Amino acid sequence: MAEPTLGRQLADFATDTSYSTLPADVVDSVRKRVLDVIGLCVAAHRLPTSAAIVEYVRDQGGRPQAHIVSGGSAVPAPLAALANGVLAHSLDYDDTHLPSVLHPSASVVPAALAAAELAGASGRETIHAIAVGLEVCVRIGMAGYDREAGNSTFFEHGQHATSICGALGGAVAAAVLLGLPREGVLDALGVAASTASGIIEANRTGGTVKRLHCGWAAQSAVTSAELVRRGFTGPPTVLEGRFGFFQAFLHGRYEASEITSGLGTDWAVPGIFFKPYPANHFVHTAVDAAIGLREQGLDPSRVESLTLGVPAPVIRTIGEPIEGKRAPETGYQAQFSGPYAVAAGLLGGGGLGVGLADFTDELARDPLRRDLMAKVEVVADERATEIFPHQFPAVLRARDADGREWSQEVLTNRGGPQRPLSAGELAAKFRDNAEGRLSAAAMDAVTDRVARLDELDDIGDLLRLVAEPQHATGDGRD
């Protein structure tokens, strides 16, 4: 008997798994990711692009089926997924899997929440769907990871693996929640593959289009499952076929064992890195290294030169063109700037060390920060390159006005398995994100319901709670 196709094995995994068979650390991880995504969606409403996507969705009309976080009354489920996916990814504060360099939750969680609300699913059913959707997303992403090159083939092709793989993982999650049988889950995977997209040039030279990517992925996911429910089908060889996904995106170079090995027993979900800082993940250790130099006693006002050593492959994202990275015009551009990360860490910030308030258009153009950024060289560090992309290390060296040399190396990322964020730190991140948009009482209620997500009979109870923005009540925490 021929071995089942890769897509069928993923469909079997998704339907053979249930909430009761999920490992405890997977369930705990999913709950934390739901809270994280909700907080990110709330916080993203400060952006003009967020207002634009919500306005666009509302202009489409349609049946009220699911809610946009802090977006008011219900809209069609695929459009709720679109808006929430855009919101979840817009601040570059969403989680990351390494070494695939995917941001899985920003597509999969919004798709699953919209499908769950449409289906009237329970918290346990939603946890199961998110878990299998994240796992599918990561495994497909890892199939495109070139171990010899130490980098994602998607990335080398200019493709945004996050949204491409997120559409497929989200489709599996949505199909499970809509009650499709295993054949239907396979079909949803096959249909979603024809919608997967995203190019990452905006990381290098600017533009806000990347904020749309996870929204499109989540919308495609829910739409694919809905269309399969109405009779559409996909190819069973969608992944490995002669004209399938891996041929189209990776020119036929992929590692099938990354999908099949340990499927259902060895879970990637708990190892996905949470982000402590609202910036491209490549700059996080630069922030930590700068904080470390400040804690050593380095006075930012007396810095003469700074050299940021990073893995060679990330320089094009956070260090090129260096003139632009030293002079970002917007807070969004600053999120992708190694020099800005160093300046922010040296000067100190909010949140868990550097927070949302540290990435504004005004601060990106602040003369003091511009002066520090002008002193930063971004170079390849051999040791950091060897470790990448399992971590995104940084080695920061400084020379001050007295000629003293300073050095700080950070070889592992905060928020990952080796330096995890505590439940308290994740709760603090959520509150920092939600403050000013949700009342203190609403933040408490959301935190409580997510902690008891497996006890909810209807996931809509959570989504309705965060649908309407609430403003300050005078208790100092709003």
PyMOL commands that set and color helices and strands:
alter all, ss='L'
color gray80, all
select helices_A, chain A and resi 6-16+19-21+24-46+48-60+77-90+105-119+123-143+153-156+161-177+182-193+201-205+210-229+245-250+257-260+269-271+281-296+300-302+312-318+322-325+331-334+338-347+356-358+361-364+367-373+382-387+423-434+440-451+453-455+460-465
alter helices_A, ss='H'
color red, helices_A
select strands_A, chain A and resi 145-146+151-152+303-310+376-380+394-400+405-410
alter strands_A, ss='S'
color yellow, strands_A
deselect
rebuild
show_as cartoon
